[in-house]
Amino acid sequence: MAQRPRKRTRAETRSTVLIESSADDAAVIAIDVAREHAARADPALQLYEAGTFSDGAVTLNGRRFEVSRVALATSSNFFREAFAEKLDSPERSANLDPNNQCESTKGTVDLNRSTQTCESTERAVELDPSLNTQCVEALLRFAHVTEAPLQVPASSMHEMLNAARQLGFVRVVATVIRKLARRCNASNVLMTMELAGRHDLPDLMAACVPVISDHFDSLLPSLPRLSCDCFALLLARDDITVDEVRLVDAVFAWYASDPTNRLCGFERLFPLLRLTEIGVAGLARIMYAAPVPESASARQLVQRTIEFLANKPHERAALTAVN
């Protein structure tokens, strides 16, 4: 007789995180068996929302969230280190009043300092104010409630990735990256690529390259908005399928959008172009285009490329015509 599949336990279902898109274009990160109506009936959710048995707090932009330190430490490396650090911090010992007979203390953690009173057993972690409050609230709820879906609008997925990464929610980070890669399109690819570059996410960057290759002409007017770092990552890739002449034009357009502040950036990007692929005619076109005449390194690179191509028989006629 065939053996029936073993029923998955509650602990096993928590180990899998999925991302879905709801009808109202909200991205949902949820435990695979979770349903919102079930989560609302979860006693853990009721305890969390009521602040029952909370022994810590998280503050962000004037809001205060009562939390369980154990629940956060289990889900987040950041909170595990933040709470543990203050248990052994020198400031904690230095602030103890030898005449204080209270059995428990309160500490406030702003990542740089701690204070101690005997008002309660609570410890608070103050977060970076640039974090999206809605995303942080969703992450805290997710950490406390086993079957609560982590739900944010699709437009906030980038903010969710930033919050999850900064706060050490490793499983959430991996899931959001996969979701962003699947949702990458011409309307959001530049923002997604900047995010991938800023956080060093090669898989997400790889998902952006085909989109840029397919929509390069329509994206060209927006490319000057890219940071130098992000543009450099793009030019350094071997899998971008864009004609080199168009990439050259994009680099010059990037410089021209802010010539006062982008000469150093241009000198970083220019060597990443494969100038041999644009030929002598292409080199002649850019030889006197700003900022090549003002940049010793760019002039030298153009000259050396011309000398290299001069040794190729099929380029000699073009070189003679240029001269």
Order of alpha helices (4+ residues) and beta strands (2+ residues): alpha-beta-beta-alpha-alpha-beta-beta-alpha-alpha-alpha-beta-beta-beta-alpha-beta-alpha-alpha-alpha-alpha-alpha-alpha-alpha-alpha-alpha-alpha-alpha
